[in-house]
Amino acid sequence: MRKWLQTQEHKRIDVDTMRKTIGTVELFQSHTAEYIGKTLVETLTNWSVQKENVVAVVTDSGANFKKAIINEFTANKHIPCVAHTINLVVEKAIEKTQEFNVQTKIKSGGVPAIMSKIREIVKFVKRSSKASTIEGKYLKPILDVSTRWNSSFYMIERFSTLAAIYLSQVLLEFNGTDIPEMVSVSELNRLKEMCALLRPFEQLTRELSTEKTVMSSKVIPLIVSNYLEAKSKVKKAEETYDISTCDETQYKIKRKKVLVHDPPIFNELLNKGNLS
């Protein structure tokens, strides 16, 4: 697979913020910090941009990118992409809903298992000509893409909307062994709970991905606001379950319905070590 390094320049002119792509360079070598740093500097040189005129460099949190920027521009000029960090935190939180088998060292169940069922249903509908005929009457199901932020949320949200009025009908009209299994009522309820918990993250990512306004000053207020909202949702969800009527094992199973565990995953964002 071919890999590319894209460089964008952001600058203020009077009160306006200007953005332009100054380089999309194919990477032919191993993605070491030295190679990435050298490629970036060469791109800037081609546009007569001096290193000392660079105020800050925003990248994802990859160790190679972080080291490349520190080596070429110093640590003070490196800013990790907060939106990318949020995406990683959500992925980690979803992964934590799985059960870990100590003997086999394999994780299973949880939210990833439900999402896997959803993907199979969406793929089946998209490649079926018969399903496509019915699909024209409704919104189309969405298939998530690992490299697209929030795409899992959009897939779950759309699936929850179409499950009762469209997708169940489509699957019932087919015969055969290759038809994917429909999610259960309890799984569908979990999807709705997931949407409620993931929606603030989607809104936060969208707000932080703005291109024409300065957003650095928004980071802390937005994260704290969403942290409090997520914490409130967790508390409300836990109050729904009466732990006095179930044993410890049943309570743990019910707790799996809550995506954000204590301490809330926003603590990871507020921890400066995870953002540097």
C-alpha positions, -999 to +999 in steps of 0.1 A: +000+000+000+013+034-010+018+059+018+018+097+016+027+126+038+005+157+034+016+191+047-008+220+052+000+256+060-022+276+083-017+313+088-035+344+099-039+373+075-055+402+094-086+385+110-089+357+086-073+322+089-059+309+056-052+272+049-035+256+019-018+223+011+018+228+003+029+192-002+016+157-007+047+135-008+049+098-013+069+080+013+092+053-001+113+045+030+105+032+065+086+059+084+113+067+108+114+101+127+145+111+107+129+103+073+096+121+082+115+151+096+137+154+065+107+151+041+088+178+060+117+202+060+122+196+022+086+204+016+089+237+036+120+246+017+103+241-016+078+268-006+105+291+009+092+286+044+120+290+070+119+267+100+123+296+124+090+310+110+070+280+120+050+287+151+036+252+157+033+218+141+002+197+146+004+159+141-012+128+154+003+112+185+025+087+167+059+084+183+077+088+150+059+120+142+064+134+177+101+127+175+104+141+140+089+174+151+109+176+183+141+170+164+134+195+137+114+222+155+119+216+193+093+201+217+077+235+224+064+237+188+048+203+187+010+201+193-007+167+193-040+166+174-067+166+201-094+153+178-071+123+169-065+117+206-102+117+213-107+091+186-081+069+202-097+072+236-131+062+223-116+032+205-099+022+238-132+026+257-151+004+233-124-023+234-126-023+273-162-036+270-149-070+259-144-100+283-108-113+285-103-150+288-073-156+310-067-191+297-069-184+259-057-148+262-085-138+238-109-110+241-145-115+230-180-101+233-189-066+243-195-037+220-170-049+193-190-081+189-223-062+183-205-038+159-192-068+139-228-081+135-239-046+123-211-045+097-220-079+083-257-068+080-247-035+063-223-053+039-250-078+030-276-051+023-252-030+002-242-060-021-277-074-025-296-061-055-329-071-039-321-052-008-310-022-028-345-020-044-361-016-010-332+006+002-343+034-022-374+040+000-353+047+031-320+062+043-291+041+033-272+022+060-237+034+067-205+012+068-178+025+091-142+030+080-114+026+105-095+057+093-126+080+094-133+096+128-168+091+141-178+067+113-186+040+138-210+063+156-227+072+123-230+035+114-246+027+148-268+057+148-282+050+113-285+013+120-306+020+152-329+042+131-333+016+103-334-016+123-371-018+130-385-002+099-362-015+072-334-039+080-355-066+098-378-066+068-350-070+043-334-100+062-368-117+065-373-117+028-342-138+021-336-175+024-302-192+028-273-199+051-254-168+041-279-143+056-263-125+086-279-127+120-300-098+131-291-081+163-314-090+193-337-065+211-312-063+240-284-056+216-304-029+199-311-013+233-273-013+239-268+004+206-292+032+215-273+036+248-240+037+229-253+065+206-262+086+236-227+081+251-208+086+218-228+116+206-209+142+228-176+128+214-188+132+178-199+168+186-165+175+203-145+161+174-165+181+149-161+213+169-123+207+172-119+199+135-127+235+124-104+249+098-113+286+096-113+296+133-087+293+160-097+264+183-068+259+207-085+281+233-116+259+231-099+226+240-100+227+278-136+242+281-149+217+255-133+187+271-143+196+306-179+203+294-181+169+277-164+152+307-192+164+330-218+154+305-203+119+301-201+115+338-237+125+342-248+099+317-228+072+335-244+081+368-279+081+353-273+047+337-260+032+369-289+045+389-312+027+365-299-007+378-309-018+413-278-036+425-296-048+456-316-072+435-287-089+417-255-106+426-220-093+418-218-112+385-252-099+372-242-064+382-210-066+362-229-077+332-253-048+335-223-024+340-211-036+306-240-016+291-222+016+302-195+025+277-177+050+299-164+032+331-152+049+363-130+067+362-145+083+331-124+079+300-122+117+297-096+115+325-073+102+298-078+134+279-073+156+309-041+138+317-014+160+302+009+130+297-015+115+272-017+147+252+021+153+249 
